[in-house]
Amino acid sequence: MRVVLQRVLWARVFAEGVLTGEIGPGFCLLVGITHGDGPKEVEWMAEKVVHLRVFEDQEGKLNRSLLDVGGSVLAVSQFTLYGDCRRGRRPSFTEAARPEEASGVYEAFVEALRSKGPEVQTGVFQALMRVELANDGPVTLILETERSE
């Protein structure tokens, strides 16, 4: 599982022209699922996201988590995070899980986030989407679960 996390002042997503999710301060997550991702990866990633200390404390240090600041999450499925561009000019997406596998893992991830407290908004799985946001900082991180091979 791979997530691009952006700390945002606000974010919103439109699926086929319709607003499907909108948040104020918090995280915009682009979420990629690979083969074999399951409950272990979902739980690890959800824990990491809500407890990652990337918000400033009173001294300006990155010492507060999403839960500490009462932030929200916008989670958008993004199979292209597993695009391999090392060869040729067209990315290969063989490392991305097939939609029928990835959909359930993505939904489980969204539910795992919600169970930990923050408001969670989403896009629409497998739809053509437009994401708009104001990156705060900017703070952008790439999170990835361990691959068990």
C-alpha positions as CSV (number, residue, x, y, z in Angstrom):
1,M,0.0,0.0,0.0
2,R,1.3,3.4,-1.0
3,V,-0.1,6.8,0.2
4,V,0.9,10.3,-0.8
5,L,0.0,12.4,2.1
6,Q,-0.4,16.2,1.8
7,R,-1.1,18.4,4.8
8,V,-3.7,20.8,3.5
9,L,-5.6,24.0,4.5
10,W,-8.5,22.6,2.5
11,A,-9.1,20.0,-0.2
12,R,-12.0,18.8,-2.4
13,V,-12.6,16.2,-5.0
14,F,-15.0,16.1,-8.0
15,A,-15.9,12.8,-9.6
16,E,-17.1,13.3,-13.2
17,G,-17.9,16.9,-12.4
18,V,-19.8,16.3,-9.1
19,L,-18.3,17.3,-5.7
20,T,-18.0,14.1,-3.7
21,G,-15.7,15.2,-0.8
22,E,-14.5,18.3,0.8
23,I,-12.5,19.0,3.9
24,G,-10.9,21.9,5.8
25,P,-7.5,21.5,7.5
26,G,-6.1,18.0,7.6
27,F,-4.7,15.5,5.1
28,C,-5.4,14.9,1.4
29,L,-4.4,11.3,0.8
30,L,-3.8,9.7,-2.6
31,V,-4.1,6.0,-2.0
32,G,-2.6,3.2,-4.1
33,I,-3.2,-0.5,-3.5
34,T,-0.9,-3.3,-4.7
35,H,-1.2,-7.1,-4.9
36,G,-1.6,-8.8,-1.6
37,D,-2.6,-5.7,0.4
38,G,-5.0,-6.7,3.2
39,P,-6.1,-6.0,6.8
40,K,-2.5,-5.8,8.1
41,E,-1.5,-3.1,5.6
42,V,-4.8,-1.3,6.1
43,E,-4.4,-1.1,9.9
44,W,-0.7,-0.1,9.7
45,M,-1.4,2.7,7.3
46,A,-4.5,4.0,9.1
47,E,-2.5,4.1,12.4
48,K,0.4,5.8,10.7
49,V,-1.8,8.5,9.1
50,V,-3.7,9.5,12.2
51,H,-0.7,9.5,14.5
52,L,1.9,11.1,12.2
53,R,3.2,14.2,13.8
54,V,3.4,16.8,11.0
55,F,1.4,19.7,12.6
56,E,3.2,22.5,14.5
57,D,3.0,22.8,18.3
58,Q,3.3,26.1,20.2
59,E,7.0,26.2,19.5
60,G,6.6,25.7,15.7
61,K,7.9,22.1,15.8
62,L,6.2,19.3,13.9
63,N,5.0,17.6,17.1
64,R,1.2,17.3,16.7
65,S,-0.9,14.6,14.9
66,L,-4.1,14.8,12.9
67,L,-6.0,13.6,16.0
68,D,-4.3,16.3,18.2
69,V,-5.4,19.1,15.9
70,G,-8.8,17.7,15.0
71,G,-8.1,17.5,11.3
72,S,-10.0,15.8,8.6
73,V,-9.0,13.4,5.8
74,L,-9.8,13.4,2.1
75,A,-8.9,9.9,0.7
76,V,-8.7,9.5,-3.0
77,S,-8.0,6.2,-4.7
78,Q,-5.0,6.5,-7.1
79,F,-3.8,3.3,-8.9
80,T,-1.2,5.4,-10.8
81,L,0.9,5.5,-7.7
82,Y,2.0,2.0,-8.7
83,G,3.0,3.2,-12.2
84,D,6.4,2.0,-13.3
85,C,8.1,4.5,-15.6
86,R,11.6,2.9,-15.6
87,R,11.3,1.6,-19.2
88,G,9.8,3.1,-22.3
89,R,7.6,6.1,-22.3
90,R,4.3,4.6,-21.2
91,P,4.0,3.6,-17.5
92,S,3.3,0.0,-16.6
93,F,0.7,-0.6,-14.0
94,T,1.3,-4.3,-13.3
95,E,2.1,-3.5,-9.7
96,A,-1.3,-1.9,-9.1
97,A,-4.0,-4.3,-7.7
98,R,-6.8,-5.0,-10.1
99,P,-10.0,-3.0,-9.4
100,E,-11.9,-5.9,-8.0
101,E,-9.2,-6.5,-5.4
102,A,-8.3,-2.8,-4.7
103,S,-11.8,-1.6,-4.2
104,G,-12.3,-3.6,-1.0
105,V,-8.9,-2.7,0.4
106,Y,-9.5,1.0,-0.3
107,E,-13.0,0.8,1.4
108,A,-11.5,-1.0,4.4
109,F,-8.8,1.7,4.7
110,V,-11.4,4.5,4.7
111,E,-13.4,2.6,7.4
112,A,-10.2,2.1,9.4
113,L,-9.5,5.8,9.3
114,R,-13.0,6.7,10.4
115,S,-12.8,4.2,13.3
116,K,-9.9,6.2,14.6
117,G,-11.8,9.4,14.9
118,P,-11.3,11.9,12.1
119,E,-13.9,13.0,9.6
120,V,-13.1,11.2,6.3
121,Q,-14.4,12.3,2.9
122,T,-13.7,10.4,-0.3
123,G,-13.7,10.4,-4.1
124,V,-15.4,7.7,-6.1
125,F,-13.4,4.6,-6.7
126,Q,-12.4,4.1,-10.4
127,A,-14.0,7.4,-11.5
128,L,-12.4,10.2,-13.4
129,M,-11.7,12.7,-10.7
130,R,-10.3,16.2,-10.2
131,V,-8.6,17.0,-6.9
132,E,-8.2,20.6,-5.7
133,L,-6.2,21.6,-2.6
134,A,-4.1,24.1,-0.8
135,N,-1.0,22.4,0.4
136,D,0.0,23.7,3.8
137,G,3.7,24.0,4.4
138,P,4.1,22.5,2.0
139,V,4.2,19.2,3.7
140,T,4.0,16.2,1.4
141,L,5.1,12.7,2.4
142,I,5.1,9.2,0.7
143,L,4.1,6.4,3.1
144,E,4.5,2.8,2.1
145,T,3.8,-0.5,3.9
146,E,6.4,-3.2,4.1
147,R,6.2,-5.7,1.3
148,S,6.2,-9.2,2.6
149,E,7.9,-11.3,-0.1
